[in-house]
């Protein structure tokens, strides 16, 4: 009977998730990291011993999340690089996480219907959409899965004292850290639960958490090194004083519970506030006062352990993304609340425990319907880059990145004039936006306006020396046969981001000036970085053919052809049959 009741609850959760998210299975990859992290990620192209070794021993774009990357690679291996497969995987994991949340809520709340209602909120809350509908946010779902399951086994260990549950908890925690570094807060959550479950300090429990703390420390260091290597720790604090940071952090902290209660308006991009005469918007200065009021309220209800634990869960799991040091170009993001939402649900559950079961279900109908409808609509926003960034402009019309990304999308649709207009808008809003200058420079280059292209590339490099700008300028120099300048820029691009296409293009430039050995060395490096980069093998074949190594040339042509290089197939048929 109990199993039958649980099955009905599980089915309701699954159906609700499918109603909201199944329409999103047809959504495309977006250029908001999907192409970098998944589509063009060389570690995702294949799944074998060498690729797994590379995944575990290499940072990729400053991140170390090998388990996430392996699952990306496995999905590609079995289903191909199809967005539907990746979206389906995200939906499946969100459903599993929701069932875990339901199970955990049932262990905390002595109620039949309340955990179901709260789980429904977890499933369909509009702030959860970003984590589920955006392929690049899969790491958020995955680390949360291991985190929640590890926490479940820790509860089992506390209740039953069986050491195997402690072992399961530790292993799952490691997997969570290997999925996303945000998992390092887990040991602190365990300390909070110890307080909730007994309120007694036991030295034994502290010693049992030493392995967890050491693992957190190791992964914390690994993450910082990776971020620093990729330049992702760029500090935006030059624009904000130390006092400003206090208000920024306070506002970020309040943003999430406020949006939890009133999820409107939401956006895929929340920019940092603009300073007016050196001052933040007025609302930012109120946030510390509100935090003090909330802290006093928690002090008054300190005897209500569930509220305290829920608050601790939220604070601990959201703490690392509150922008104590401003970096990146977003002050907040919806996906950061995915796991912390469980803490807010515990608080809400504690407040609703005395509500009659029948009354609760009736009262929940309208809010759940509104949340479902809103989330259903937000899933459509993630359909492609155009729908995504147009929605951002609706809520934040001065986000230059939105116009730049719309320009990139228009360019891929062969709408050159529209793309040019978007890049101009981005530059008009933010005159120091390096990426927009680099993208506009590519448009000028395509139109044959080399002087304007190089001027934009020069500006982009002056504003922010980055790999793409050097790479783009190098391509233009190469087209103009200014080969020494091209080689210099390719070299700068490689220093900043050693990509297969940069090495291959530099090899081509070396070949033009008869530096064959250097060209061969660059092609080997390109093939090591991306063993499926067809152009590197095709160019290798050209070199081998020119120096009279027919067998080596044909082998390289054949490999390039099998990887999809059309010219290689033609060349192979002409010279090797």
C-alpha positions in Angstrom: 0.0 0.0 0.0 2.8 2.4 1.0 4.7 1.5 -2.2 1.6 2.1 -4.3 1.2 5.6 -2.7 4.8 6.4 -3.3 4.5 5.2 -6.9 1.6 7.6 -7.5 3.7 10.5 -6.1 6.7 9.6 -8.2 4.5 9.4 -11.3 3.0 12.8 -10.6 6.5 14.3 -10.3 7.6 12.7 -13.5 4.5 13.8 -15.4 4.9 17.4 -14.1 8.5 17.5 -15.2 7.7 16.2 -18.7 4.8 18.7 -19.2 7.3 21.5 -18.6 10.5 20.3 -20.2 9.6 17.8 -23.0 8.9 20.6 -25.4 12.5 21.8 -24.8 14.0 18.5 -26.2 13.8 20.1 -29.7 15.9 23.1 -28.6 19.2 23.8 -30.2 22.7 24.1 -28.7 23.4 27.7 -27.9 26.6 29.7 -28.3 26.3 30.5 -24.6 29.1 28.0 -23.8 27.3 24.9 -25.4 29.6 25.0 -28.5 32.7 25.5 -26.4 32.0 23.0 -23.7 30.2 20.3 -25.7 30.1 20.7 -29.5 33.7 21.8 -30.1 35.2 20.2 -27.0 37.9 17.8 -28.3 37.5 15.6 -25.2 33.8 15.0 -26.0 34.5 13.8 -29.6 35.4 10.3 -28.5 35.4 8.0 -25.5 38.5 5.8 -25.1 41.4 5.3 -22.7 43.4 8.2 -24.2 40.5 10.7 -24.1 39.6 9.7 -20.5 43.2 10.1 -19.5 43.2 13.6 -21.1 39.9 14.5 -19.4 41.3 13.6 -15.9 44.7 15.3 -16.4 43.7 18.5 -18.2 41.9 21.7 -17.5 39.4 22.7 -20.2 38.6 26.4 -20.4 39.7 26.8 -16.8 37.4 24.1 -15.5 38.1 20.7 -14.0 34.9 18.6 -14.1 36.0 15.2 -15.6 32.9 13.2 -14.7 30.7 15.8 -16.5 32.9 15.7 -19.5 32.9 11.9 -19.6 29.1 11.8 -19.6 29.1 14.4 -22.4 31.5 12.1 -24.3 29.4 9.0 -23.6 26.3 10.8 -24.8 28.0 11.7 -28.0 29.4 8.2 -28.5 26.0 6.5 -28.2 23.6 9.2 -29.6 25.8 11.5 -31.6 26.2 15.3 -31.3 22.4 15.8 -31.2 21.0 18.5 -28.9 17.9 16.3 -28.3 20.1 13.6 -26.6 21.8 16.1 -24.3 18.5 17.9 -23.4 16.9 14.5 -22.7 19.8 13.6 -20.4 19.3 16.8 -18.5 15.6 16.2 -18.1 16.2 12.6 -16.9 18.7 13.8 -14.3 16.4 16.6 -13.2 13.6 14.0 -12.6 16.0 11.8 -10.6 17.1 14.8 -8.5 13.4 15.7 -7.9 12.7 12.2 -6.7 15.7 12.5 -4.3 14.4 15.8 -3.1 11.0 14.2 -2.5 12.6 11.4 -0.5 14.7 13.9 1.6 11.7 16.1 2.2 9.7 13.1 3.5 12.4 12.3 6.0 12.3 15.9 7.3 8.5 16.6 7.2 5.9 14.5 9.0 3.3 15.0 6.3 1.9 13.1 3.4 1.0 15.9 0.9 3.4 18.6 1.9 6.6 16.9 0.5 4.7 16.3 -2.8 3.7 20.0 -3.1 7.3 21.2 -2.2 8.8 18.7 -4.7 6.5 20.0 -7.3 7.9 23.5 -6.7 11.4 22.1 -7.1 10.4 20.5 -10.3 8.7 23.4 -12.0 10.1 26.6 -10.4 11.0 29.0 -13.3 14.5 29.6 -11.8 15.2 25.9 -12.4 14.7 26.2 -16.1 18.2 27.4 -16.8 19.8 24.4 -15.2 17.6 22.0 -17.2 17.1 23.7 -20.5 20.7 24.8 -21.0 23.0 22.0 -22.0 26.1 23.6 -20.4 24.4 23.7 -17.1 24.4 19.9 -17.0 27.3 20.0 -14.5 24.9 21.8 -12.1 22.4 18.9 -12.3 25.1 16.2 -12.0 27.0 17.6 -9.0 23.6 18.2 -7.3 22.6 14.5 -7.9 25.8 13.2 -6.2 25.5 15.9 -3.5 21.9 14.9 -2.6 22.5 11.2 -2.8 25.6 11.6 -0.6 23.6 13.6 1.9 20.9 10.8 1.9 23.5 8.2 2.8 24.9 10.4 5.5 21.4 10.5 7.1 21.3 6.7 6.8 24.7 6.6 8.5 23.6 8.9 11.3 20.4 6.8 11.8 21.8 3.3 11.5 25.5 3.7 12.3 26.5 1.4 9.4 30.0 2.4 8.2 29.2 1.4 4.7 26.8 4.4 4.4 29.6 6.7 5.5 31.8 5.1 2.7 29.0 5.6 0.1 28.7 9.2 1.2 32.4 9.9 0.8 32.6 8.3 -2.7 29.6 10.2 -3.9 31.0 13.4 -2.5 34.2 12.8 -4.5 32.1 12.2 -7.6 30.2 15.4 -6.9 33.5 17.4 -6.8 34.6 15.7 -10.0 31.4 16.9 -11.6 31.5 20.6 -10.4 33.7 22.3 -7.9 30.7 23.9 -6.1 30.4 20.6 -4.3 33.2 21.6 -1.9 30.7 23.0 0.5 29.3 19.6 1.3 31.3 19.0 4.6 29.8 22.2 6.1 26.3 21.0 5.2 27.1 17.8 7.2 28.2 19.8 10.2 24.9 21.7 9.9 23.0 18.5 9.8 24.8 17.2 12.9 23.5 20.3 14.7 20.0 19.7 13.4 19.9 16.1 14.4 21.5 16.3 17.8 22.7 19.8 18.7 25.6 18.0 20.5 29.2 18.4 19.6 30.8 15.0 19.2 34.5 14.8 18.6 34.0 11.5 16.8 31.8 13.2 14.1 34.4 15.9 13.6 37.2 13.4 13.0 34.9 11.5 10.6 34.6 14.6 8.4 38.4 15.2 8.1 38.5 13.2 4.8 35.7 15.3 3.5 37.4 18.6 4.5 40.7 17.5 2.9 39.0 16.6 -0.3 37.2 20.0 -0.3 40.6 21.7 0.2 42.2 19.7 -2.7 39.4 20.4 -5.1 39.2 24.1 -4.0 42.9 24.5 -4.9 42.5 22.6 -8.2 39.6 24.9 -9.1 41.4 28.1 -8.3 44.5 27.1 -10.3 42.3 26.2 -13.3 40.4 29.5 -13.1 43.6 31.5 -12.7 45.2 29.6 -15.7 42.2 30.5 -17.9 42.0 34.1 -16.7 38.6 33.5 -15.2 39.5 35.2 -11.9 39.5 38.6 -13.5 38.5 41.0 -10.9 35.8 43.6 -11.7 36.5 45.4 -8.4 38.2 48.3 -10.1 34.8 49.7 -10.8 33.6 48.9 -7.3 35.0 50.0 -4.0 35.3 47.7 -0.9 32.1 49.3 0.5 30.4 48.6 -2.8 31.3 45.0 -2.5 29.4 44.7 0.8 26.2 45.9 -1.0 26.8 43.8 -4.0 27.1 40.6 -1.9 24.1 41.6 0.2 22.0 42.1 -2.9 23.1 38.9 -4.5 22.3 37.0 -1.3 18.7 38.5 -1.2 18.2 38.1 -4.9 17.6 34.3 -4.7 15.0 34.0 -1.9 13.2 37.0 -3.4 13.1 35.5 -6.9 12.1 32.2 -5.3 9.0 33.8 -3.8 8.3 36.1 -6.8 10.0 34.7 -9.9 9.5 37.8 -12.1 11.1 39.2 -14.1 13.7 36.4 -14.8 16.5 36.6 -17.3 19.3 34.4 -18.8 21.6 37.3 -18.0 21.8 39.7 -15.0 24.4 42.4 -15.6 26.3 44.2 -12.9 24.6 47.5 -11.9 25.8 50.7 -13.5 27.3 53.3 -11.2 25.8 56.7 -11.3 28.3 59.4 -10.0 30.2 56.6 -8.3 27.0 55.2 -6.6 25.1 52.0 -6.8 21.3 52.0 -7.3 19.5 52.9 -4.1 18.0 49.5 -3.5 21.5 48.0 -3.1 22.0 50.2 0.0 19.0 48.7 1.6 20.1 45.1 1.3 22.4 44.9 4.4 19.5 46.2 6.5 17.2 43.5 5.2 19.9 40.9 5.9 20.1 42.1 9.5 16.3 41.9 9.9 16.4 38.4 8.6 19.2 37.4 10.9 17.3 38.7 13.9 14.2 36.8 12.7 16.3 33.6 12.6 17.6 34.2 16.0 14.1 34.4 17.4 13.2 31.1 15.8 16.4 29.3 16.7 14.4 26.7 18.5 12.8 25.7 15.2 15.6 23.5 14.0 14.2 22.8 10.5 14.1 26.5 9.7 17.6 26.9 11.0 18.9 23.9 9.0 17.1 25.0 5.9 18.7 28.5 6.3 22.1 26.9 6.8 21.7 24.7 3.7 20.8 27.7 1.6 23.6 29.9 2.9 26.3 27.3 2.7 25.4 26.1 -0.9 24.9 29.7 -2.3 27.9 31.2 -0.4 30.6 30.6 -3.1 28.6 32.4 -5.9 27.8 35.6 -4.0 30.6 37.6 -5.8 32.7 38.5 -2.8 35.3 39.3 -5.5 33.3 40.5 -8.5 34.3 38.5 -11.6 32.7 37.5 -14.8 30.0 39.8 -16.2 26.9 38.5 -14.3 26.1 39.5 -10.8 23.6 36.6 -10.4 22.3 33.7 -12.4 19.2 31.5 -12.1 21.1 28.2 -12.1 22.9 29.0 -8.9 19.7 28.4 -6.9 19.2 24.8 -8.2 20.7 23.0 -5.1 20.2 25.9 -2.6 16.5 25.7 -3.4 16.2 22.6 -1.2 17.1 24.7 1.8 14.4 27.3 1.0 11.9 24.4 0.6 12.7 23.2 4.1 12.0 26.7 5.4 8.8 26.9 3.6 7.8 23.3 4.6 8.4 24.2 8.3 6.1 27.2 8.0 3.4 25.1 6.3 3.5 22.0 8.5 0.5 23.0 10.5 -1.7 23.6 7.5 -4.3 20.8 7.0 -3.5 18.3 4.3 -6.7 18.9 2.3 -6.4 22.7 2.6 -2.8 22.5 1.4 -3.6 20.7 -1.8 -6.4 23.1 -2.7 -4.3 26.1 -1.9 -1.3 24.8 -4.0 -3.3 24.4 -7.2 -3.1 27.9 -8.5 0.5 28.6 -7.5 1.7 25.4 -9.1 -0.4 26.2 -12.3 1.2 29.6 -12.5 4.7 28.2 -11.9 4.2 25.5 -14.5 2.9 28.0 -17.1 5.8 30.4 -16.5 8.4 27.6 -16.7 6.9 26.2 -19.8 7.3 29.6 -21.5 10.9 30.0 -20.2 11.8 26.7 -21.7 10.9 28.1 -25.1 13.3 31.0 -24.5 16.2 28.5 -24.7 15.2 27.4 -28.2 18.1 29.0 -29.9 20.5 31.9 -29.6 18.0 34.3 -31.1 15.2 33.6 -28.8 17.6 33.5 -25.8 19.2 36.9 -26.4 16.1 38.7 -27.5 14.5 37.7 -24.2 17.5 39.2 -22.4 17.1 42.5 -24.3 13.5 42.6 -23.2 14.5 42.7 -19.6 17.9 44.3 -19.9 18.0 46.4 -23.1 21.5 47.7 -22.4 23.3 44.4 -22.2 25.9 44.7 -24.9 26.7 41.0 -24.8 23.1 40.2 -26.0 23.6 42.3 -29.1 27.0 40.8 -29.8 25.6 37.3 -29.5 22.6 38.2 -31.7 25.2 39.4 -34.2 27.0 36.1 -34.1 23.7 34.3 -34.6 22.7 36.5 -37.5 26.1 35.9 -39.1 25.6 32.1 -38.9 22.3 32.7 -40.7 24.1 34.6 -43.5 22.5 37.8 -42.4 25.6 40.0 -42.7 23.9 43.4 -42.5 21.8 42.4 -39.5 24.9 41.1 -37.8 26.8 44.3 -38.6 24.0 46.3 -37.0 24.0 44.2 -33.9 27.8 44.5 -33.5 27.5 48.3 -33.9 24.8 48.4 -31.2 27.0 46.4 -28.8 29.9 48.8 -29.4 27.6 51.8 -29.0 26.4 50.5 -25.6 29.9 49.5 -24.5 32.7 51.2 -26.4 35.3 49.1 -24.8 33.7 45.7 -25.7 36.7 43.8 -27.3 34.7 40.8 -28.5 32.3 43.0 -30.5 35.2 44.7 -32.2 36.8 41.4 -33.1 33.5 40.1 -34.5 32.9 43.2 -36.5 36.5 42.9 -37.8 35.6 39.4 -39.2 32.7 41.0 -41.0 34.9 43.6 -42.6 37.4 40.9 -43.5 34.7 38.8 -45.2 33.6 41.9 -47.2 37.2 42.5 -48.3 37.8 45.6 -46.3 41.1 44.6 -44.8 42.1 48.0 -43.4 38.8 48.3 -41.4 39.1 44.7 -40.3 42.7 45.1 -39.0 41.7 48.4 -37.3 38.9 46.6 -35.4 41.3 43.7 -34.5 43.9 46.2 -33.2 41.2 47.8 -31.1 40.1 44.5 -29.7 43.6 43.5 -28.8 44.3 46.9 -27.2 41.2 46.6 -25.1 41.6 43.0 -24.0 44.4 40.9 -25.5 42.6 37.6 -26.1 43.2 34.5 -28.3 40.3 35.1 -30.7 41.3 38.6 -31.6 44.9 37.6 -32.2 43.7 34.6 -34.2 41.4 36.7 -36.3 44.0 39.3 -37.1 46.5 36.6 -37.9 44.0 35.2 -40.5 43.7 38.5 -42.1 47.5 39.0 -42.2 47.8 35.6 -43.7 45.3 36.4 -46.4 47.4 39.6 -47.2 50.6 37.4 -47.3 51.9 39.4 -44.3 53.1 36.1 -43.1 55.6 37.1 -40.4 52.9 39.2 -38.8 50.5 36.4 -39.1 52.9 33.9 -37.4 53.5 36.4 -34.6 49.7 36.7 -34.0 49.1 33.0 -34.2 51.9 32.6 -31.6 50.2 35.1 -29.3 46.9 33.3 -29.7 48.5 29.9 -28.9 50.1 31.3 -25.7 46.6 32.5 -24.5 44.7 29.4 -25.8 46.5 26.6 -27.5 43.9 25.4 -30.0 44.2 23.0 -32.9 43.1 25.6 -35.5 45.7 28.1 -34.3 48.5 25.6 -34.7 47.2 24.4 -38.1 46.9 28.0 -39.4 50.4 28.8 -38.2 51.6 25.7 -39.9 50.1 26.8 -43.1 51.9 30.2 -42.7 55.2 28.4 -42.0 54.6 26.3 -45.1 54.2 29.4 -47.2 57.6 30.7 -46.2 59.2 27.2 -46.7 59.7 26.4 -43.0 58.5 22.9 -43.4 59.9 21.4 -40.2 58.1 24.1 -38.1 54.9 23.5 -40.0 55.1 19.7 -39.3 55.7 20.3 -35.6 52.7 22.6 -35.4 50.5 20.0 -37.2 51.5 17.3 -34.7 50.5 19.6 -31.9 47.2 20.3 -33.5 46.5 16.6 -33.9 47.4 16.0 -30.3 45.0 18.7 -29.1 42.2 17.5 -31.4 42.7 14.1 -33.0 39.6 14.7 -35.1 40.6 18.0 -36.6 40.5 17.0 -40.3 42.3 20.1 -41.7 45.5 19.3 -39.7 45.7 15.8 -41.4 44.9 17.2 -44.8 47.7 19.8 -44.5 50.0 17.0 -43.3 49.2 15.1 -46.4 50.0 18.1 -48.6 53.4 18.4 -46.9 54.2 14.7 -47.2 53.1 14.8 -50.9 55.4 17.8 -51.6 58.4 16.0 -50.1 57.7 12.8 -52.0 56.4 10.6 -49.2 53.4 9.1 -51.1 52.4 6.5 -48.5 52.5 8.9 -45.6 50.6 11.5 -47.7 47.9 9.0 -48.7 47.5 7.9 -45.1 47.0 11.5 -44.0 44.6 12.3 -46.9 42.5 9.2 -46.0 42.3 10.1 -42.3 41.3 13.7 -43.2 38.7 12.4 -45.6 37.2 10.0 -43.0 37.0 13.0 -40.6 34.9 14.9 -43.2 37.4 16.9 -45.2 35.9 17.0 -48.7 39.0 18.2 -50.5 41.0 15.4 -48.8 38.7 12.8 -50.3 39.1 14.3 -53.8 42.9 14.5 -53.4 43.0 10.9 -52.2 41.0 9.6 -55.1 43.2 11.5 -57.6 46.6 10.5 -56.2 46.3 7.4 -54.1 44.1 5.0 -56.1 
